[in-house]
Amino acid sequence: MIRFFRKARQKLLSQNRVSRYLTYAVGEIFLVTIGILIAIQINTWNEDRKEKNYLLKVYEQIRQDLQADTVKLRISIEDLEAKNARISEIINRSIPVTYYDTLNESNYQYCEKCRSDITNLESFQYLDKGYQLLKAVNTAQNFKEDSLNTAITQFYSEYLPLVDESQSLLIELSKNILAGYQDYDWFISYADFGKKTYNQEFIQYIFESEKHRRACAHYLIFSKFGLRVLHEYRDNSIQILNLIDKKLAE
């Protein structure tokens, strides 16, 4: 093609047909320009397709993260609700004396109420691999945000700090209460969680002590806050999952 244009150009010059040469030269420039623009557009289409496919992979990772989170959240919420119920029994003194009078070394290990729930926390750990990928996508100037991207970003930026804060509050509170247990003679046997050794003094403390009752009331305030955050995180996770499923089905 280039050889053809060169020969045509040389022929016009040899014939001293300058006006036609100029017209031809302009046409040649126009065709080259059109070719360059088409090549750029094709490259842009390819880049857009690659970006779209990568973003879909990020959404799929977020989908996997949230699916795993909702499973763990169900367990964490159930455990925290049961714990709050036991703590409320201590606060309200609704456990009859006859209940813990029947406790002994043989049945103590099966006693769900015979624990210090305010020093025992199984914290919820969310997955955010997909969200970290999305943040990297959003910092790249060649990526454009869409409505799903915005919804996911708002969800994580709002709730991850809340989850971290609520979990940190409970962990710190549990550590402080546990540190105070060292002043009691029953602490050594209590600290051996694996054996769950029966200790009548410890049982009397958690069921009868006014200090423990007040500590439970204090702990319950933050525990209810943490439970509310987990409920909201789960409910909004399900909404985001529905949006991602619709996007991936397109």
C-alpha positions as CSV (number, residue, x, y, z in Angstrom):
1,M,0.0,0.0,0.0
2,I,2.8,2.4,0.9
3,R,4.6,1.5,-2.4
4,F,1.4,2.3,-4.3
5,F,1.1,5.7,-2.8
6,R,4.8,6.4,-3.4
7,K,4.5,5.5,-7.1
8,A,1.4,7.6,-7.6
9,R,3.1,10.6,-5.9
10,Q,6.2,10.3,-8.1
11,K,4.1,10.0,-11.3
12,L,2.2,13.2,-10.5
13,L,5.4,15.1,-9.8
14,S,7.0,13.8,-13.0
15,Q,4.0,15.1,-14.9
16,N,4.3,18.5,-13.2
17,R,0.7,18.3,-12.0
18,V,1.2,20.1,-8.8
19,S,-2.5,20.9,-8.0
20,R,-3.4,17.3,-8.4
21,Y,-0.4,16.3,-6.3
22,L,-1.5,18.6,-3.5
23,T,-5.0,17.2,-3.6
24,Y,-3.6,13.7,-3.6
25,A,-1.3,14.5,-0.7
26,V,-4.1,15.9,1.4
27,G,-6.2,12.8,0.7
28,E,-3.3,10.6,1.7
29,I,-2.9,12.5,5.0
30,F,-6.6,12.2,5.6
31,L,-6.5,8.5,5.0
32,V,-3.5,8.0,7.3
33,T,-5.2,10.1,10.0
34,I,-8.4,8.1,9.7
35,G,-6.3,4.9,10.0
36,I,-4.6,6.2,13.1
37,L,-7.9,7.2,14.7
38,I,-9.4,3.8,13.9
39,A,-6.4,2.1,15.5
40,I,-6.7,4.2,18.6
41,Q,-10.4,3.5,18.9
42,I,-9.8,-0.2,18.5
43,N,-7.1,0.0,21.2
44,T,-9.5,1.9,23.4
45,W,-12.2,-0.7,23.0
46,N,-9.7,-3.4,23.9
47,E,-8.6,-1.6,27.0
48,D,-12.2,-0.9,28.0
49,R,-13.0,-4.6,27.6
50,K,-9.9,-5.6,29.7
51,E,-10.9,-3.1,32.4
52,K,-14.5,-4.3,32.5
53,N,-13.4,-8.0,32.7
54,Y,-11.0,-7.2,35.5
55,L,-13.6,-5.3,37.4
56,L,-16.0,-8.2,37.1
57,K,-13.3,-10.4,38.6
58,V,-13.0,-8.0,41.5
59,Y,-16.7,-8.1,42.0
60,E,-16.5,-11.9,42.0
61,Q,-13.9,-11.8,44.8
62,I,-16.0,-9.4,46.8
63,R,-18.9,-11.8,46.3
64,Q,-16.9,-14.7,47.7
65,D,-15.7,-12.6,50.7
66,L,-19.3,-11.5,51.6
67,Q,-20.6,-15.1,51.2
68,A,-18.0,-16.3,53.7
69,D,-18.7,-13.3,55.9
70,T,-22.4,-14.0,56.1
71,V,-21.8,-17.6,57.2
72,K,-19.4,-16.5,59.9
73,L,-21.8,-13.7,60.9
74,R,-24.6,-16.1,61.5
75,I,-22.5,-18.0,64.0
76,S,-21.1,-14.9,65.6
77,I,-24.5,-13.3,66.0
78,E,-26.0,-16.5,67.5
79,D,-23.1,-16.8,69.9
80,L,-23.3,-13.1,71.0
81,E,-27.1,-13.3,71.4
82,A,-26.7,-16.4,73.7
83,K,-23.9,-14.6,75.6
84,N,-26.0,-11.5,76.1
85,A,-28.9,-13.6,77.3
86,R,-26.7,-15.3,80.0
87,I,-25.3,-11.9,81.0
88,S,-28.8,-10.5,81.4
89,E,-29.6,-13.4,83.7
90,I,-26.7,-12.4,85.9
91,I,-27.8,-8.8,85.9
92,N,-31.4,-9.5,86.6
93,R,-30.6,-12.2,89.2
94,S,-33.0,-14.5,87.4
95,I,-30.9,-17.7,88.1
96,P,-32.3,-19.4,91.2
97,V,-29.9,-20.3,93.9
98,T,-31.0,-23.9,93.7
99,Y,-29.5,-24.0,90.2
100,Y,-25.9,-23.5,91.2
101,D,-26.3,-25.4,94.4
102,T,-26.6,-28.5,92.3
103,L,-23.2,-28.0,90.5
104,N,-20.3,-30.3,91.3
105,E,-17.1,-31.6,89.7
106,S,-18.9,-34.1,87.5
107,N,-21.5,-31.8,85.9
108,Y,-19.6,-28.5,85.9
109,Q,-18.0,-28.9,82.5
110,Y,-21.5,-29.1,80.9
111,C,-22.8,-25.9,82.6
112,E,-23.2,-23.2,79.9
113,K,-24.0,-20.6,82.5
114,C,-20.8,-21.4,84.5
115,R,-18.5,-19.1,82.6
116,S,-17.4,-15.5,82.7
117,D,-18.9,-14.3,79.5
118,I,-17.5,-10.8,80.0
119,T,-13.9,-12.1,79.6
120,N,-14.6,-14.5,76.8
121,L,-14.9,-13.2,73.2
122,E,-14.8,-15.0,69.9
123,S,-14.3,-11.9,67.7
124,F,-15.7,-11.7,64.1
125,Q,-13.0,-11.4,61.4
126,Y,-14.3,-10.1,58.1
127,L,-12.7,-10.7,54.7
128,D,-11.7,-7.7,52.7
129,K,-9.4,-9.0,49.9
130,G,-12.0,-8.0,47.2
131,Y,-12.5,-4.5,48.7
132,Q,-8.7,-3.9,48.8
133,L,-8.6,-4.8,45.1
134,L,-11.5,-2.4,44.4
135,K,-9.7,0.4,46.2
136,A,-6.7,-0.2,43.9
137,V,-9.0,-0.1,40.9
138,N,-10.6,3.2,42.0
139,T,-7.2,4.9,42.4
140,A,-6.3,4.1,38.8
141,Q,-7.3,7.1,36.7
142,N,-8.2,4.9,33.6
143,F,-11.0,3.2,35.6
144,K,-14.5,4.6,35.8
145,E,-16.8,4.1,38.7
146,D,-20.3,2.6,38.3
147,S,-23.2,2.5,40.6
148,L,-22.2,-1.0,42.0
149,N,-18.7,0.2,42.6
150,T,-20.1,3.2,44.5
151,A,-22.4,1.1,46.6
152,I,-19.7,-1.4,47.6
153,T,-17.3,1.4,48.5
154,Q,-19.8,3.1,50.6
155,F,-20.7,-0.1,52.4
156,Y,-17.2,-1.1,53.3
157,S,-16.0,2.4,54.2
158,E,-18.9,2.8,56.6
159,Y,-19.1,-0.6,58.2
160,L,-15.5,-1.9,58.4
161,P,-14.6,0.9,60.9
162,L,-17.7,0.2,62.9
163,V,-16.9,-3.5,63.1
164,D,-13.3,-2.8,64.1
165,E,-14.4,-0.3,66.7
166,S,-17.1,-2.6,68.3
167,Q,-14.8,-5.6,68.4
168,S,-11.9,-3.6,69.8
169,L,-14.1,-2.2,72.6
170,L,-15.2,-5.6,73.7
171,I,-11.7,-7.1,73.5
172,E,-10.2,-4.2,75.5
173,L,-13.0,-4.4,78.1
174,S,-12.5,-8.2,78.4
175,K,-8.8,-7.8,79.0
176,N,-9.3,-5.2,81.7
177,I,-11.9,-7.4,83.5
178,L,-9.7,-10.4,83.2
179,A,-6.7,-8.5,84.7
180,G,-8.9,-7.8,87.7
181,Y,-9.6,-11.5,88.2
182,Q,-5.9,-12.0,89.2
183,D,-6.7,-10.6,92.7
184,Y,-8.9,-13.6,93.5
185,D,-7.7,-16.9,94.9
186,W,-9.8,-18.8,92.3
187,F,-8.0,-17.2,89.4
188,I,-5.4,-19.9,88.9
189,S,-8.0,-22.7,88.4
190,Y,-10.1,-20.3,86.3
191,A,-7.2,-19.6,84.0
192,D,-6.9,-23.3,83.2
193,F,-9.7,-23.1,80.6
194,G,-8.9,-26.5,79.1
195,K,-9.6,-28.5,82.3
196,K,-12.7,-26.5,83.3
197,T,-12.0,-27.3,86.9
198,Y,-14.9,-26.9,89.3
199,N,-14.3,-24.1,91.8
200,Q,-17.1,-23.2,94.2
201,E,-15.6,-19.8,95.0
202,F,-15.6,-18.8,91.3
203,I,-19.2,-20.0,90.9
204,Q,-20.3,-17.9,93.9
205,Y,-18.4,-14.9,92.4
206,I,-20.1,-14.9,89.0
207,F,-23.6,-15.7,90.4
208,E,-23.6,-13.7,93.7
209,S,-21.0,-10.9,93.5
210,E,-22.4,-7.4,93.1
211,K,-19.0,-6.3,91.5
212,H,-19.4,-9.0,88.8
213,R,-23.0,-8.0,88.3
214,R,-22.1,-4.4,87.7
215,A,-19.3,-5.4,85.4
216,C,-21.8,-7.5,83.4
217,A,-24.1,-4.5,83.1
218,H,-21.2,-2.4,81.8
219,Y,-20.1,-5.0,79.4
220,L,-23.6,-5.6,78.1
221,I,-23.9,-2.0,76.9
222,F,-20.9,-2.5,74.5
223,S,-22.0,-6.1,73.6
224,K,-25.4,-4.9,72.4
225,F,-23.7,-2.2,70.3
226,G,-21.4,-4.9,68.8
227,L,-24.4,-7.1,68.1
228,R,-26.3,-4.3,66.4
229,V,-23.2,-3.6,64.2
230,L,-23.0,-7.3,63.2
231,H,-26.7,-7.4,62.3
232,E,-26.4,-4.3,60.1
233,Y,-23.2,-5.6,58.5
234,R,-24.9,-8.9,57.6
235,D,-28.1,-7.2,56.3
236,N,-26.2,-4.8,54.1
237,S,-23.8,-7.6,53.0
238,I,-26.9,-9.5,51.6
239,Q,-28.0,-6.4,49.7
240,I,-24.6,-6.0,48.2
241,L,-24.5,-9.7,47.2
242,N,-27.8,-9.2,45.4
243,L,-26.5,-6.3,43.5
244,I,-23.3,-8.2,42.5
245,D,-25.4,-11.2,41.4
246,K,-27.4,-9.0,39.1
247,K,-24.2,-7.4,37.7
248,L,-22.5,-10.8,37.0
249,A,-25.7,-12.1,35.4
250,E,-25.7,-9.3,32.8
